[in-house]
Amino acid sequence: MDYEKMTIKLRQSIQDADQIAMENGNQEITTEHVLLALLRQKDGLLPPLFDKIGVSAGQAEQTFKGLVEKLPKIYGSNVQRSLSGALGAQLYAAQRVAGEFKDEFLSTEHLLLAVLDDDCPSSRALKGLGVTKDAVLQALKAIRGNQTINTEDPESRYQSLEKYCKDMT
């Protein structure tokens, strides 16, 4: 997995997920940790994406916080954390999704779509909240348009009018 080919927000979410895992005494960094980190990101993609779908980002955050709290805990001072096998597989699947989108960098939306294609607790939780692959693709079209990801900070270009302009009508 080439971290240099990930967007800044995705790399940051993996670092934040490591911190969440440490705080919760988890040995593995799982998809639940990463999604929780993505939901907590300021100026990240998931909260506005979920808003477009009609799903409360706060409710999704609480759902994933509950999933993280149920993960196995390990105690000790020298605990080495690593990515779970499932998360690693989903990151590789996300690379395929990025290729289908003709994107140069692996981004949040690619991971989200890969998770939704997988049969895992995160996928079931997302679908239970109303986040489906079709809904995500529709919302992405509204947020991202036809832009491809050819920089490591694409989120700064999404919805530029909504971020920097005031609707006077």
C-alpha positions in Angstrom: 0.0 0.0 0.0 1.5 3.3 -1.1 0.7 6.0 1.4 2.1 8.6 -0.9 -0.8 7.8 -3.3 -3.4 8.5 -0.6 -5.0 11.9 -0.2 -4.1 14.0 2.9 -7.5 13.4 4.5 -7.3 9.6 4.1 -3.7 9.5 5.5 -4.8 11.7 8.4 -7.8 9.4 9.1 -5.5 6.4 9.4 -3.3 8.2 11.9 -6.4 9.4 13.8 -7.7 5.8 13.7 -4.5 4.6 15.3 -5.0 7.1 18.1 -8.6 6.0 18.5 -7.5 2.4 18.7 -4.9 3.3 21.3 -7.4 5.2 23.4 -9.8 2.2 23.3 -7.2 -0.4 24.0 -7.5 -2.1 20.6 -4.6 -3.9 19.0 -5.8 -3.7 15.5 -6.8 -0.6 13.5 -10.1 -1.6 11.9 -12.5 -0.1 9.4 -14.6 1.1 12.3 -11.7 3.2 13.6 -11.0 4.7 10.2 -14.7 5.6 9.5 -15.0 7.1 13.0 -12.0 9.2 12.3 -13.3 10.3 8.9 -16.6 11.3 10.5 -14.8 13.5 13.0 -12.6 15.3 10.4 -13.1 19.0 10.0 -13.6 19.8 6.3 -13.7 16.1 5.5 -15.8 14.5 2.8 -18.0 12.2 4.9 -20.2 14.7 6.8 -21.3 16.7 3.7 -21.7 13.4 1.8 -23.9 12.0 4.5 -25.9 15.2 4.6 -26.6 14.9 0.9 -27.7 11.4 1.4 -30.0 12.5 4.3 -28.0 10.7 7.1 -27.0 12.5 10.2 -23.2 12.5 10.5 -23.6 12.8 14.3 -25.7 9.7 14.4 -23.3 7.8 12.2 -20.4 8.9 14.5 -22.3 7.5 17.5 -23.0 4.3 15.7 -19.3 3.8 14.9 -18.2 4.9 18.3 -20.4 2.1 19.7 -18.9 -0.4 17.3 -15.4 0.6 18.4 -16.3 0.2 22.0 -17.3 -3.4 21.3 -14.0 -4.4 19.8 -11.6 -6.6 21.7 -9.3 -4.8 24.1 -5.7 -5.6 25.0 -3.9 -4.4 28.0 -0.2 -3.6 28.4 2.3 -0.9 27.9 4.0 -2.0 24.7 1.0 -2.8 22.5 1.9 -2.7 18.8 -1.1 -1.8 16.7 -1.4 -2.8 13.0 -4.0 -2.6 10.3 -6.5 -5.4 10.4 -6.6 -7.8 7.5 -10.1 -6.6 6.6 -9.0 -3.0 6.5 -6.0 -3.9 4.4 -8.2 -5.8 1.9 -10.7 -2.8 1.8 -7.8 -0.4 1.0 -6.7 -2.6 -1.9 -10.3 -2.8 -3.1 -10.5 1.0 -2.8 -7.5 1.2 -5.1 -9.5 -0.7 -7.7 -12.4 1.8 -7.2 -10.0 4.7 -7.7 -8.9 3.1 -10.9 -12.5 2.8 -12.1 -12.9 6.6 -11.4 -9.6 7.2 -13.2 -8.2 9.0 -10.1 -4.5 9.2 -9.4 -4.9 9.3 -5.6 -6.8 7.0 -3.2 -9.4 9.0 -1.4 -12.1 8.8 1.3 -14.9 8.0 -1.2 -13.0 5.1 -2.7 -12.6 3.5 0.7 -16.3 4.1 1.6 -17.4 2.5 -1.7 -15.1 -0.5 -1.1 -16.5 -0.9 2.5 -20.1 -0.9 1.1 -19.1 -3.6 -1.3 -17.8 -5.8 1.5 -19.9 -7.8 3.9 -18.5 -6.6 7.2 -19.9 -4.9 10.4 -19.1 -1.4 9.0 -20.9 -2.1 5.8 -24.0 -3.4 7.7 -23.9 -0.4 10.0 -23.7 2.0 7.1 -26.6 0.3 5.3 -28.6 0.3 8.5 -28.1 4.1 8.6 -29.3 4.4 5.0 -25.9 4.8 3.4 -26.0 2.6 0.2 -23.6 2.5 -2.7 -26.2 4.0 -5.1 -26.9 6.9 -2.6 -23.1 7.5 -2.2 -22.6 7.6 -6.0 -25.5 10.1 -6.5 -24.2 12.3 -3.7 -20.6 12.1 -5.0 -21.9 13.3 -8.4 -23.4 16.4 -6.7 -20.3 17.1 -4.6 -17.5 16.1 -6.8 -19.0 16.6 -10.3 -16.8 15.2 -13.0 -13.6 16.1 -11.3 -10.8 13.5 -11.1 -8.5 13.3 -8.1 -5.1 14.3 -9.4 -3.8 16.0 -6.2 -3.5 14.9 -2.6 -5.9 17.5 -1.4 -9.0 17.2 -3.6 -11.5 18.0 -0.8 -10.4 21.6 -0.9 -11.8 21.8 -4.4 -15.2 20.1 -3.7 -18.2 22.4 -3.4 -16.1 25.6 -3.7 -19.2 27.7 -4.4 -20.9 26.5 -1.2 -17.8 27.0 0.9 -16.8 30.5 -0.3 -19.9 32.2 -1.6 -23.2 33.3 -0.1 -26.4 32.5 -1.9 -28.2 35.8 -2.4 -31.3 34.3 -4.0 
